[in-house]
Amino acid sequence: MIKNYLIKFYTPEGNSLIKNIQAASILEAKSAIMLEGYMPGIIIPNIFLNILHPVRNGGLNNNELSIFFMEFCQLTKSSGSVNKALSYMKKEHKKPILGSKFKLLYLAKWLHYNHKLSKSRNRFKLINNCILLLDKGETLKEIFISNNFEEIVLSLIDLADSTGDYPQAFLKISEYFDMKSTYKKSIIGTLSYPLFLFFLLFVAFSIFLYYIIPTFTLFFSQFPHIPQSTKDVIKLFSYLKNIFVYCVIFAVFIFTAFSVDLFHIKTKFMTFILDIPQIRSIVNYGYLNWIFYQFSIMISSGMTVNSVFNYFSKNTSKIYFKDKFELIYKDLMNGITLRDAIINANFLPEDAVESIGYAEVGGFLPETVLRLSGEFKEKSNHYMGLFTKGLFFLAITLVVFFLLLMFFSLFLPIIQGMVGLSVSY
């Protein structure tokens, strides 16, 4: 993925300057500034520019790109010309409807409208850019390269340039972005409900710790004799209240360190976890469904197996798979077959490896990989369903434990006092 990086570098005269570089990684940004003849210093991601000015796929998201290329496909097929299709799309382009006149009080509505307007501008800018550069004699592939489109899109456009079948290429690109959007939404949708339960549990526990426990402590302090279990629970929660903020800060730090892979914490943890076969299957199938789908498209578009795994090794964000793809690419470059290279990487089940081996010999690799992608999707849905049920069960268990703890340690002494029962236990 192409990102913006701020690089502090030094000129031959010893002057210190700062420049924004677009690259896929920090190492590539460092190499780019060195190729210009400068000595790089500090390199940091340009977060604000990455957020405000997307540099991937013309600034459009997956769903918008799926719609864009589907329209492009249909108009190119009906008009018989890419230029005519783009001209019609430019002519029919309209700004989003604002609706009723907004006031300053409707800030959310104003922000939503401006968000839609920015997306509309990105689409219009892409269409206009294509028309202008095509008139200057540039190819579609060169235009999409300048707009930082993904390698899969470029390979399909390259195939269309050689065959002339642009509608079919645009249709495949539309399906690709639709699949990509579905893949991301399925992960978010699967995990959203259990995570929401954990969030509610965190909020309830915070309220209980800071508002309910102090009230009970004040109430029980009026009585000379209270159960020992209640004393212990009050003491425990008082201690938790004192360290709760530090626990939250520590949890945020661990989450941040894990997200940015500080000191390779994430890499080491994921390597350890993924060495467990059962967990590796759960994680692998979800990601391999998407990887194999990309693989089938890229192979069918004319890319070699070596170039596909070179692309995966450079563009895969998951360190575990990145290492595997780099290993496969090195083996392929050394003349080892794809089947043996995958066996050496050790991240696919035996039946999938054998299927790839037969397909490699028989010459039907794209069809086999696409079929395996569908099988991985089914297994992924099954395992994700089990994982979601496990999280839901854990959340419910914590809620029940929390309620029982409150009842037996706090509410039960009150009930015993109200009915005159002994509290000498």
N, C-alpha and C positions, 0 to 999 in steps of 0.2 A: 504494500500500500504506500503510495506517494504521500509524504508529509513535508511540512515546512520545518526547517531547522535554522536557528540563529547560531552563527559561527563567529567567534572572535578569532581573528587571524592577524598575522604580522607580515608587513611588507619587507622587501630586502633592505629598505632604509631604516627599519626598526619601528615603524609606525604601527599602532594598534588600531584595527578597524573591525567593524561588525557587518556581516552580510547575511541575507536570508537565502538559504539553499533548499531546493526541492529535491528530495531523495527518498528512497524506500527505507533507509536505515541510517543510523548515526555513522556507521563505517563508510557507507556510500557517500554521505555528505562530506566526510573527512577526505575521502579520495577525490571528490570533485574539486574541493578547494586546493588540494595539493596539485592537481593537474593544471590549475591556473597559475601555479608557481608560488603559492603562498604557504606559510607554515601555520597550520591550524592550532588554536588554543582551546578555549572552552567551547563546547557544543551542547546546546540545550534545545528541546523541542519548542517551536514557536506555537504555543497552545492557542493564543488569541487568533492568530492568522488561520490556524487549522480549523477553528470553530467558525469564524466569521467569513472566511473565504475558502470553501471546500475545493480541493484540488483534484478530486477523483471524479471521473465520469461526468464531467461538465457541471458538477454541483447538484446533480439530481439524485434522489434516493432510488432504491431498487424498484419500488412500486411505480414511480414516475417513469423510470426508464423502460419498464415492461410495457406500459401504455404507449410511450413514445415510439418504441420500435414496432409495436403491433400496428399502430397507425401508419408508420413508415412502410411497413410490409404491405398493408392493404392498398395504400395510395400508389405505391410503386407498381404493384401488380395491375391495378386498374388503369393507371396512366401510361405505364410502360417506360417511365423515365424517372430517375432519381431526382433530377433537377425540378421536374414538374411537381413531384410529390412534395419536395421541400417548399416550393413556391406556394402550393396550396396550403400547407401547414402554416406558413408564415401569414398568409392572407386570412386564414380562419382563426389565428391566435387572438385570444381575448383576455383582457385582465379579469381577475376574479371579481365577482359581484360583491359590493360592500353591503347592500341591503339598506335598511333604515339608517338615517343619519345618526352617527354616533356622537357621544359627548365624552368629555374627559373622565366622567365617572365610569364609563364602560372601557376600562383599560384592557381587560382581558380580550374583549372583542377587537379592539384596535391592534393589539399585539398579534392576535390570530390572523387578522387581515394582512398585516405587514409580512407575516411569515408566508402566507399564500402568495403575496405579491412578489416576494423575493424568489420563490420557486418558479413562479410564472416568468419572471425576468430571466432566470437561468435557462429555462426551456427556450425562450425567444432568442436569447443570446446564442445558444447552441445552433438553432435553426439558421439564424442570420449568418453565423460564422461559417457554417457548411456551404451556404449559397455563395458567399463572397469568395471563399477559397476555391470552390469548384470552378467558379468563373475565371479564376486566376490560373487554372490548370492543375491544381493539386488534386491528389486522389483522396478518396474517402478515408483510407487508412491513415494517410498523413494528417488529415484533419482530426481524426479521433485520437491520434497520438498527441497532437498539440493540446487536446482537451483532457489528457491523462486518463484515457479509458483503459480498462483491464486488458491483459494479454489475450484472454479468451475472445473478447470482442474483436480485437485487432486480427487474430488468426482467422476468425469467421469472415471478416470484411476482406481479408487478403484472399481467402478462398473464393468469395463472390467476385472479386476483381478478376480472378483467373477464369472463372466459369461463366460469369455474367448473370448468374441467378441470384440477384440481390434480394428479392422477396423471401426466398427460402432462408437466406442468411439472417435477414432481419427477424424472421419468425423464430429462428433458433435463439437469437440474442434475447428476444422478448421472453421466451420460455425460460432461458437461463436466469434472467433477473427476477422473473416470477418465482422460480424455484428458490432462488437465494432469499427473497423476501419471505417466502413460506417457511424456509428452514429457520430463519431468525425468529419469526413469530412463534413457531412451534416450541422453541426452547423457552422463550419468554413466557408464553402462555402456560407451559407445563409447570414452571417453577414459581409463577406469580402467586398462586393461591397459598402454597405452603409458606412462602416467604412473608406473605401478608399476615398469616397467622402468627408467625414468630415476631413480626413487628408489633402486632396487637398485644402479644404476651409481654414484650419488652415494655410497652407503654403502661400496661396494667401493673407490672412489677414495679416500675418507677413510681407510679402513683401510690401503690401500696407501701412502698418503702419510705416515701417522703411525707405522706399525709395520713395514712391509716395507722401505721405502726406507732408514730408519736402519740396519736390519740389514745390507742390502747395502753401504751406505756404510762401515760398520765392517769388513765382510769385505774389501772391495776396498782399504781403507787398509793392509792387511798386505802388499800386493804393490807392488813399485816401478814395474812397467810394466803399465798397463791401457789398453785401446783409448780413443782420443780420444772416440769416440761415447759410450762409457759415462761418461766424465768429464762430457761435456756434459749428458747426461740426468740424472746425479746432481745436477749444479749446477742444472739447470732445476727438478727436483723439490724441491730444497732451498729455492729461491726461492719456488716455489708454496706450500710448507709455511709459509713466513714470512708470506705475504699471504693464505692460505686463509681464515682467520677473518674478515679484513676484507672479502674477496670475498663471503662468506656474509652478513655484516651488510649490505653494500651491496645484495645481491640481495633480502634481506628488506625493506629500505627501499624499493627500487624496486617490489616486489610490493605493498607496503602503499600506497604513493603511487598506484600504478595502480588498486588496488582502490577506494580512497576518492576517486579522481579529484583528487588534490592538484595545485594549479596547472593544472588541466584537462589533465593529462598524458594520461589515458586518452582524453578527448574528442578531443584533437588527433591522437593516435596512431591511434585508430579511424577518424577522418575521413580521414586519409592512406591508411590501409590499404584502407578501403572505397571509395576512389576508383579502385582497381585493379579492373577489371570481373571478372576471374576470381575474385579473393578475395571480392569483393562477392557473387557468386553463391553461393559456399559458405556464407557467413555468413547471407545473406538468406533462403535457402530454408528453413533450419532454423527460424528465428524466424517467418518469414511463414506457415509451415504452422500454427503456433499462433495467430498474430494473425488469419489469415483464418478459422480455425475459430471464434474468438470473434466475429468480425465477422458470420458467418452466423447464429449463435445470437442475437445482439443485434438484428439486423435482423428476424429471424423473430419475435422477441418484441414487436415493435412500436416499437422505438427508431428514430429518424431517423438518416440517415447523418451529419448534422452532429453530433448528440449522441454517436454512436459514436466519431468521431474526436476530439471534445472529451475523451471518456473516455480514449482511448488516449494523447492528448498529456499528460494529467495523471498517468496511472498507469503509463506505460511507463518502465522503469528504464534502458533502453539509450538513451544520449544521442543517438546517430546517428538512431535511429528516432523518438525524441521530437521532434527538430527537424523531421523529415519530416512527422510527424502534425500538428504545430503549423502547418506551412506549408499542408497540405491543408485543415485546419480554417479557416484564415483565407481561403483561396480559396473554400471552400464558403460561408462567411458573406458573401462579396462577390458571390455569385450565380453563380460559375463551376461548371460541371458536374464531377461526380466524375472522369470520364475526363480532362478537361483539368487538374484539380487534381493528379491522380496523375502526369500527364506533367510538370508543373512541378516536382514533388517528385523525379522521376528516381530511383526505386529499384525499379521493376518492369520485367520484360522486355516487349517490345512486344506479344507475343501475349496476355499476361495483361491488359495495358491495353485492348486491343481487345475482349477478351471481356467485361471489365467495362463498356466503353462500350456494347456491344450489349445487355447485361443491364440496364443502367440505362434504356435506351430501351424495351426490351421488357417490363420489370417483373418479371424473374425474377432479381434480384440475389442473394438468399440462396442459391439453388441453384447459381448460377455461382461464387459465392465459396467455397461448400463444395467444389465440384469442384476449384477452383484450390488449395484447401488440401490435397486429396489428391495433386494433381500436385506441389505443393511438397514434400510429405512424401516422395514417391518420389525426387525430385531430391536432397533433403536426405540421404536414406539413401545414395544413390549417392556424393555428394560426401564425406559423413562417412566412408564406407568407404575412399575414396581417401586422405582425410586421415589416417585411423588407420593405413593401410598405410604411408604416408609416415613417420609418427612411429615406427612399429615398425622400418622399414628404417633410419631415422636412429639409433635406439637400438642396433640390431644392428651397424651400421657403427662406432659409437663403441666398442662392446665389442670388436670385432675389431681396430680400430686400437689400442686399449689393450693387448690381448694381444700384438699384434705388436711394439709398442713395448717391452713388458717382455721379450719373447724376444730381440730383436736387440740390445738395449742392456744387458740385465742378465744374462739366462740364457745367452746365447751365449758371452760371455767365460768363464763358468764351465765350459761344456762344452769350449771350446777349451783351457782350462788342463788339464782332466782328461785329454784325449786327446793333449796335447803339441803342439797346432797353434800356428802363429805368430800373434801378436796385434799385429803391427806396423802394422796399418792405421789 
